Amino acid sequence: MNAVQISGMSGAGKTTIAAVLARRGLAVIDADGDPLLARHVDSAGNVVGDPAVPDFAWLARHSWTWNPARLDELIGAAAPATLYVCGCADNELELADRFTQVFLLEIDEPTMLGRLASRDKEWGRIGDTREYQRRKLPEYQGRLRASGAIPIDARRPLGQVVDAILPHTLGRSAASRARKPGNQSGRRAGP
């Protein structure tokens, strides 16, 4: 089984990159889109629903975690292909042994706040989630860098961000083929 994680804070571009990788014909999952994988849990590990307006007290008592059994199931189902898991979780370092590589989409605070304000998702715009993310950003990125994640400057144009990831995971010639729009089969486009 082979999997790669593309992690980063809210607004770093994980969901957008998942869509690009899918269009390029790669096996990918937006982790937030699978409710059996990503969910909020309380301190006892019980799955809980999200409140309408999360405040600091609620955020301090709950964690956004991945279900290890579901992650293993998704990785196994993608085999022999490499599964790109685009997302982050409070327990991601505990699950790091499932990934051959982890990429950190690094952003600065102004970029994160700007993206949170302009996106369709409510997270980062409701309750205390925006301030919670702002406070968490430096510690989160530092922790992932210290764990060996490969940093990628996610402030760059989307194509450059994706093209910075693929050579690490596909090898240079396969990454070049995956860069060509509409070329999902790996063959050269045109005559």
N, C-alpha and C positions, 0 to 999 in steps of 0.2 A: 504494500500500500504506500502511496506517495501523496503528500499534501503540502501545500504552501499556504502560509497565512499572510494576509495583507491587512495590517492593523493600523490603528490611528484613532485619534479623538473624533468626536462628532464634528462633522464639517470637513474632515480631512480628504474625503473623496472616495471612501470605500465602496459605497453603493454605485457611484458613477463608474468606477473602475470595474466593478463586477459586470456591469452592462457591456462595457467595451470588450472585456475578455470573452464574454458569451458571444458577442457578435463576431469575434475572431475565431470562434469554433472551439474554445477551450472549456473544459469542465469547471464550472464555477458555481458558488453559492454565496448569496448575500446573507450572512448569518442572521441578521436581524429579521429577515423575511421568513425564517423557519421557526414557528412558535414551539416546536418540539425541541429545538436546539437552544435558542436564546430566550431567556425569561428572567423576570425578577424573582428573587427568593428572599425569604426572611432569614434571620440568624439561625434558625433550626433547619434551613434548607427546603422549606415548604414553598412551592410556587405560589405567588400572589399576583393579583391583578394590579395594574397601574392606577393610581388615583388620578382624578381629573386634573388636579393641580398639585404636582409634587413639591413639597417644601423641604427645607434642609433636614428637619427631623425625620421625615419619611426616608429621604435619600440616605441618611446616616444609618438607618436600621435595615436597609435592603441592598442587595447586590444584583448586578446584571451578570448572570452566569450562563455558561454553556453546559448542557447535559453531556457528559463524557460518552455515554453509550450511544447517544444519537450522533455525536461527532464521528465516532468509530463507524457507525452504520453508513453515514454519508460518504466517508472516505472509502470504505469497502465497496460501496455501490458504484463509485466512479472508476475503480480499478479496471484495467491497468493504467488508465489515464491519471495524470496528476490532477488533483482537485485543488482549486484555488478557493480558499475560504476567506472571504472579505468581511471582516468584522473584528470586534474586540469584545472582551468580557473581563470581569474582575478576576476570574479564575484562569485566564489564558496562560499564565506562566506555569501553572500546574499541569496544563495540557500540552506544553511545548514539545514534549517528546513525540507527539503525533505528526509534527511538521519537520520536513527536511530543511526548510528555510522560513524565516519570519522577516517580513518587511515592515518597517515603521514609516507611515506617511507623516512626515513632520510638517507642522505648520506653526506659525507664530500666533500670538493672541489676537492681533487685529484681523488677520485672515480668518481665523476660526469664528470670531464674533460676527464678522461680515457675512460669512457663509451661513451661519446659523440664522441670522436675521432674514436672509433672502430665500431660504429653502422652503419646500412645501411641508416638511415634517414638523410636528409640534415640538419634539424634543429639542431643547435649547431655546425655546421661545415661551414656554409656559412655566408657571410657578417659579421655583428657584433653580430650574435646570440650567439656565444660561450662566448664572453666577457659579453654580456647582461645577460646570465644565471649565469655566475660566480658572477657577482655583485648582482644579485637578490637572490641567494641561502640563505644567512644568514637571511635576512629580511623575506623571504617567509616561511622558516621553523619556525622561531620565531613566526610569526603571526599565523600559524596553531597550534603550540603548545599552544599559549595563548588562542586560541579559543576552546581548549578542545580536539583537535585531539589526537588520541592514537598513540604515536610514535613507529615505528618499525624500527629496525636497518637493513636497506636494503643493507648493505655491506656483510651481512651473505649469506651463500648459499641459492639459490632460494627456495628449499624445506623447509628450516627453516623459511624463511620469510613468506611463505604461511601458514605454520603450526602455526605461531605466530598469524595470523589473524583469521583463521577459528574457534578456540574455542570461541572467542568473539562473533561470529555471528551465529554459528550453535549449540552451546552447545557441551560439551565434547564428547558424544557418536556419534553424527552425524559428528563431525569433524574427529573423528577417522575413520569412514566409508569413508568419503570423501578423506582421505589420502591414501587409498588403491588404487593403480593404477588399472584401468580397472573395478572398482567397482562403477559404476554410479548408480546402483539401490539401493544401501544401504545395500544389502545382503552380507553376508560373502562370500569371495571367497573360493573355494576349497570344499572338502567333509565335 
